[in-house]
Amino acid sequence: MSKPMNLAFKWKHQDGSVVEYSADGWSSDDPEKAAWLTTTSKLSSSGVGIPSDLRHWLQSHCELVEFRGPSGLTPD
């Protein structure tokens, strides 16, 4: 049986808040964003990966500042 991949991402929003995604789900230090991210993810989730509407929002409003993956794996 294979172990699940434990990926984690952290973005910095244009307003300075932090948005994170991990195996535990979405979080943000901005309560309104945290609620919106969780709701939007549940409404558009296909089960695997970041839904396209959230991915577009992140690309438009945030900068990726950290990526954590399994040891030995590096992002391209």
Contact map, one row per residue, 1 for C-alpha under 8 A:
1110000000000000000000000000000000000000000000000000000000000000000000000000
1111000000000000000000000000000000000000000000000000000000000000000000000000
1111100000000000000000000000000000000000000000000000000000000000000000000000
0111110000000000000000000000000000000000000000000000000000000000000000000000
0011111000000000000000000000000000000000000000000000000000000000000011000000
0001111100000000000001100000000000000000000000000000000000000000000111000000
0000111110000000000001100000000000000000000000000000000000000000001111000000
0000011111000000000111100000000000000000000000000000000000000000001110000000
0000001111100000000111000000000000000000000000000000000000000001111100000000
0000000111110000011110000000000000000000000000000000000000000001111000000000
0000000011111000011100000000000000000000000000000000000001000111110000000000
0000000001111101111000000000000000000000000000000000000000000111100000000000
0000000000111111111000000000000000000000000000000000000000001110000000000000
0000000000011111100000000000000000000000000000000000000000001110000000000000
0000000000001111100000000000000000000000000000000000000000000000000000000000
0000000000011111110000000000000000000000000000000000000000000000000000000000
0000000000011111111000000001110000000000000000000000000000000000000000000000
0000000001111001111100000001110000000000000000000000000000000000000000000000
0000000001111000111110000111100011000000000000000000000000000000000000000000
0000000111100000011111000111000000000000000000000000000000000000000000000000
0000000111000000001111111110000000000000000000000000000000000000000000000000
0000011110000000000111111100000000000000000000000000000000000000000000000000
0000011100000000000011111000000000000000000000000000000000000000000000000000
0000000000000000000011111100000000000000000000000000000000000000000000000000
0000000000000000000011111110000000000100000000000000000000000000000000000000
0000000000000000001111011111000001001100000000000000000000000000000000000000
0000000000000000001110001111100001001100000000000000000000000000000000000000
0000000000000000111100000111111011000000000000000000000000000000000000000000
0000000000000000111000000011111001000000000000000000000000000000000000000000
0000000000000000110000000001111111000000000000000000000000000000000000000000
0000000000000000000000000001111111100000000000000000000000000000000000000000
0000000000000000000000000000011111110000000000000000000000000000000000000000
0000000000000000001000000001011111111000000000000000000000000000000000000000
0000000000000000001000000111111111111100000000000000000000000000000000000000
0000000000000000000000000000001111111110000000000000000000000000000000000000
0000000000000000000000000000000111111111000000000000000000000000000000000000
0000000000000000000000000110000011111111100000000000010000000000000000000000
0000000000000000000000001110000001111111110000000000000000000000000000000000
0000000000000000000000000000000000111111111000000000000000000000000000000000
0000000000000000000000000000000000011111111100000000010000000000000000000000
0000000000000000000000000000000000001111111110000110010000000000000000000000
0000000000000000000000000000000000000111111110000000000000000000000000000000
0000000000000000000000000000000000000011111110000000000000000000000000000000
0000000000000000000000000000000000000001111111000010100000000000000000000000
0000000000000000000000000000000000000000111111110110000000000000000000000000
0000000000000000000000000000000000000000000111111010000000000000000000000000
0000000000000000000000000000000000000000000011111000000000000000000000000000
0000000000000000000000000000000000000000000011111100000000000000000000000000
0000000000000000000000000000000000000000000001111110000000000000000000000000
0000000000000000000000000000000000000000100010011111011000000000000000000000
0000000000000000000000000000000000000000100111001111111000000000000000000000
0000000000000000000000000000000000000000000000000111111100000000000000000000
0000000000000000000000000000000000000000000100000011111110000000000000000000
0000000000000000000000000000000000001001100000000111111111000000000000000000
0000000000000000000000000000000000000000000000000111111111100000000000000000
0000000000000000000000000000000000000000000000000001111111110000000000000000
0000000000000000000000000000000000000000000000000000111111111100000000000000
0000000000100000000000000000000000000000000000000000011111111110000000000000
0000000000000000000000000000000000000000000000000000001111111110000000000000
0000000000000000000000000000000000000000000000000000000111111100000000000000
0000000000001100000000000000000000000000000000000000000011111110000000000000
0000000000111100000000000000000000000000000000000000000011111111000000000000
0000000000111100000000000000000000000000000000000000000001101111100000000000
0000000011110000000000000000000000000000000000000000000000000111111000000000
0000000011110000000000000000000000000000000000000000000000000011111000000000
0000000011100000000000000000000000000000000000000000000000000001111100000000
0000001111000000000000000000000000000000000000000000000000000001111110000010
0000011110000000000000000000000000000000000000000000000000000000011111000000
0000111100000000000000000000000000000000000000000000000000000000001111101100
0000111000000000000000000000000000000000000000000000000000000000000111111000
0000000000000000000000000000000000000000000000000000000000000000000011111000
0000000000000000000000000000000000000000000000000000000000000000000001111100
0000000000000000000000000000000000000000000000000000000000000000000011111110
0000000000000000000000000000000000000000000000000000000000000000000010011111
0000000000000000000000000000000000000000000000000000000000000000001000001111
0000000000000000000000000000000000000000000000000000000000000000000000000111
